[in-house]
Amino acid sequence: MPARPDFLSSPSAGPVSGAAPRSSGAARQGGSSSASHAAPGAGRAGPGVAAPRQRHFVFVLLNQFSQLSFAAAIEPLRIANRMSGQALYRWTLMSESGAPVACSNSTRIAADSALGEIGRDDVVLVCGGIDVRSNTSVAVLNWLRRVARRGSVMGGLCTGAHALAKAGLLDGRRATIHWENRDGFSEDFPEVALTKTVFAIDGNRITAAGGTASLDLMLTLIADDHGKDLANAVADQMIYAAIRTETDVQRLSIPARIGVRHPRLAEVIAKMESHIEEPASPAELAAAVGMSTRQLERLFRRYLNRSPKRYYMELRLARARNLLMQTGMSVIEVALASGFTSPSHFSKCYRAQYGTTPYRERGSQGIGDIAGAEPGDDLPETDLEE
């Protein structure tokens, strides 16, 4: 794991310690001041002990942002203030115009201000969610670039990493994004070292994959700022038993996802998932796990009730659907990135799987106009396995 950047390794005078806790007193960071809920040793700094530095987070709310990811980031800060009895953290919510912003669940959140000047030491976290491409405006990108030129710490929650990458702020950096957006992100930003971890910290760039991954990131920052005791106390308040680290991956293991614990089956599926653009043949898949193609066929039929070809096709089409919905790639480019050399065959397989064509899924010019395919053609079930 890379060394922690300066802003994480030395943000304060040290772990929070002292006498009885008190309320933070800040309107947006309030909480119960009951001593019974305080972390061990939390409270005002004692005589001769320097008060910890207060850190300011700026949350930039993009339209249709994930409320879960946002809440999982802001609540640990509030609880850290409450548990320590000090205003260790404060925050400001910004939107492009200063108007309230709709979350992906249609709830509206009021912003404190429009995008404007912030302190150099402020930590900027871009909160993304659904349709981040259209919800990231030129004004937002220009503001992010301007803030980054001052050396500020920049981060992205959920699909907020897309906005940072679009602004050129993740080039050559390690970053993460929600697994559902991974394929599109990789195609759009090959210069970013994309990981599969729940969060990533690379210098003054921080990203979290969304959902509860924001909680893991913030608990890690709190631990770096004020010690593991406070971070653990915050996690305990949130009934969060195990804080994930920067090395933990987002998704369940293959056996957990498919509901089958069979080492060779999991190995074959892993090979399929890593060879989407250039699909491996059934013989290659079988040889990789030391069995015959007939044995491989029986294995898939027994545990997944489908042939290896069918399962592989479904994986490739799922990736194609993600690319169609998340990127600006042409339908032909999507077909090639999903392992199809024939656009017409891609269109027919896509319709057989999803009941619509890539042309209609994208809602723009499709392969029927480009390559002479017939997007409305249906396909017999057996062709899906070719």
N, C-alpha and C positions, 0 to 999 in steps of 0.2 A: 504494500500500500504506500502511496506517495506521502512524503512528509506533510504535516499540516501547515497551511499557510499562516503567516504571522497573525492575521486577524482572528484566527481560531486558537492559536497556541498561547497568546498572551493578551487577552482582552481586558483583564482586570487586575486588581491587586491580589487576587487569589480566591480560593474557595470561600463561599459565604460563611461567616461565623459571627457569633456575638450573643447578645441578650435576647429578650423576648421579642417576638415578631410584631410588626405593625402593618397597617394598611399602606398600600403604595401611594394612595392619594390622587392618582391620575384618573381622570374621568373614564378613559377607555380601557384602563388596565386595572380596574378595581377588583376586589374580591374580599372574601371573609378574612377578618384579621384575628380569628380565634386561634389562641395559642395551641389548642389541642390538635390543630391540623397542620402545624408547622413542621418542617423537616428538622431532624435533630441538629441542634447547634445553629439553626437559622435565626436571623434577626438583624438588628442594627449592628454596624461595626463597632467594636469596643474601643475604649480609649487607646489612642496611639495606633489604631489599625486604619489604614486608608480605606475609604468607602470604595466599593467596586464601581467600575465604570459602567455607565448605562449605555446599552446598545439600542440603536434605533433601526427598525425594519420598515421598509417601504414596500407595501404590497401593491403591485400594478395589476388591476383586475381587467382581464380581457373579456369581451362579451362571450357568454356561454361557458364561463370558467367552471371548474369542478368545485362545488361547495365542500365536498368531503375533503379534498386535498387542501383547500384553503383553511378549513376549520382545524384539520389535523396539524397545521403549521402555526396557527395563531393561538390556539388554546394552550399549548405547552408554555408559551410566553406568559400568558395571564396567570397560569397556575404556578409558574416559577416565581413570579412576583409575590403571589399569595403565600407560597410555602416559605420563601426566604424572608418575608416581611419587609422587603425593599423593592423599590422600583428599578429592578435590574434591566427591564426591557420596556420599551414603548414602541408604538407602531402608528403608521399612517396609511390609509387606504387611498389610492389614486386611480382614477380612470382617465381615459383620453380627454374627455371634455369636462370632467368633474361631476357628471350626471350619474345617477344610480345605474348599476350594471346588473343584467339578468344572468343568473347562474344557469348551468345546463339543466337544472330541474325547474326553471322558470321563477325561482325566488329572486327578488331584487335586493341588492345590497347597496346601501348608500356609501358614496365615496366622500372622503374628507376634502379632496381638492382635485383639480385637473393636474395633468403632468406639468411639473415645474421644477424649480431649483430644489436641490436636496444637498445635504451635507456630504462631504467627501467620504466620511467614515460610515455613512449609512449603508445598510445592506438592502439591495433591491431584489425582490422576488417577484417574478412574472408568473401570474396564475392563469394557466390555460385550461382548456377543456375540449369541447366539441368544435369541430370545424375551425381549427386554429389558423389555417391558411387565410381564410377570408376575414377572420377576426383580428388579424395582425395588420394594422394599417401602416402606411408610410410614415405617418406622424409618430407612431409608437416606435418604429424602427429607428427613426432619426433621433428620438429622445434617448433611446437605449444606447446608441452609439456615442452620443454627446456625454452621457453620464459615464460610460465606460472609459472615455478618454481621460477622465479625471482619476482613474485608478480605482474606482469603486468596486466593491464586491457585487457581482451580478449572479442571480440564480433563476432557475425555472422550476416550477412545480407542475406536475402532470405534463401537458403538452407545451407548457411555457418554454421548455427547451427549444421548441421549434422557432419561437420568436427570437431567442438569443442566437440560434444558428443562422437564421435568416439575416440578422443584423451583422453576421460575420464575427460574433463574439465567442464562438466555440471552436474556431478553426484550430486544429492541432491539439485540442483539449479532450480529456476524457469526459464523457457525459452520459446520461441515461434518459430514457423517456418511457412512457407506458408501453408495455409489450405489444399492445394492439396497434401502436403507431410506429413500431420499430422498422417495418419494411419500408414504409413511405419515407421515413426520416433517413434511412440508410441510402436510399436512391437519391434523395434531394441534397444530402450533405455528406458526401463520401469523405470529406476532409476532417470530419469529426470522428474521434475514436469512441464509437458508441459501445457501451457496456450493457450487460443484462442485469446489473445490480439494482437494488432498491433505491440507492442514491449514490452520487459520485461527487467527490470534492477534488478539484484540480486547480491549485493555486487560488486565485480569487474568483473562480467559477464553481458554482454549486448547483446541482440538479437533483430532483427527486422524481421518481417514476409516477407519482400520483397516488390517490387513495391514502392508505395508512403509511405509505413510504415517507410522506411529509413528516409524520410523527417521529419516525426513526431518525430522520435528518435533524429535526429540531432538538430532539433529546441528545443527540451527539454534540450539537453545538452548545447546548446548555452544559453538558459535561465538560467540554473543552473550556468553556467560560468560567464555570463555578464549581466544578468537581462532580464526580459520579454520584455522590450522596444526594445532591439536589436533583440530578437527572433521574435517579431511581425513585426519589420521593414524588416527582412529577408523574413518572410512569405509573407508580402505585396509585396515585389519585385518579388516573385515567383507566385504572384496571387493565393495565398493559403489562403482561407478565414477562415478555422477553423482547428487549431492545435489539433490533437487527443492526448489523454493522455494514460497512461499505463493501464487504465481500459477499454478502448474502444476495442471492438472486431473486428475481421477482416471482417467477412462475413456479407452480407446483412441479415436482418431478414428473417424468413421463409415466411411471407406474401409477402415481396418484391421479394424474389427469385421465388416463384411460381405464382406471379401476382394475388393473391387472398387474400383478407382480411376477413378471417373467423376464429375466435378464436379457435373453437373446431377442425377445420381441421389442423390449425397450431400446436395445442397441440398434436394431434395424430402423425403428422409427426415428431415432436420433440421426441416423445417417440420411434418411429421407429428408428430414427438416433442414439438414445442412447442405443438401444438394437439390435445391429447388430449380435454380436457373439451368442447371445441366443435370437432369435426372439420371440416377444410376439405374442400370438394367436389373431385372429380377435376379439374373445370375450373379451379378456383382453384389447385390444385397445379401443373397444367400451365402455366397462365399465369405462375406465379411464376418458372418457369425458361425461359419463352419457347418453349414447344412446344405442340402440339395434344394433346388427350386420347388420341388414337389413338397418337401418338408416345410418350406417357408409358406407355401400356399395353405397347407393344413393348419399351420400355426395361426395364421391370420383368420382363417375360417372359424377355427375353434374359439378364439378369444375375442375377435372383433366382428365376426359374422360378415366378413367381406373379404375380397381378394386383396393381395398386396397392391396390385395395380389400381384398384378402386380407391383404396385408402390413400395411396400416393397422389392420385388425381385430385382427391378432395383437399389434400394439403396444398397442392399447387393452385387450385382454384380459390382457396381461402386467401392465399397470398395475393392473387390477382385482384380479388375483390377489395382487399385493403389498399392496394396501390391505386385502383380506380377511384376510390373514395377519398384518398388522402394526398394524392400527388397530382401534378399537372402533366404526368407522362401521357403520351398518346396511347391509344389502345394497342397498337402494334408493339410499342415499347413494353407495355405491360405484359403482352403475350410472350415476348421473348424473355422477359425477366422471370416469368413463371414457367419456363421450360417448353413453350409451344413454338414450333417453327412454322406452323401453318395457321395464319389468322382465321381462316374459315373454320378449321377444326377447333380452335380456341373458342370461337363464338358459339359453336354448336354444343361443346362441352359445358360452357358457362350457362347456356340456357337450360340444359338438362339438369344441372345442379341447382340453379337459383330461380328458374322459371322466368328469367328475363335475359336480355343480351347485354354484353358489355356496352353496346351503343346506348341502350336505354339507361343502364346503370350510371354511366358517365353523364348522360344528358347533353352530349355535344357530338361533334363529328365522330362517327364510329368506323370500324373496320370495313363495314359494308360499302362505305363511300370511298374508302382508300384502296381496298384490295379486292373488290369485286365479290366479297362474301355476302351471304344473305343472312343478316342478323336474326331474322325471324324463323329460320329453318329449325325444325325440331330434330331430335336425335334419338335413335333407339338406345335403350339402357345399356346394351352391350358395348356401344361405341364409346361410352364413358371410360372404359378400361383400356382403350387402345393407346 
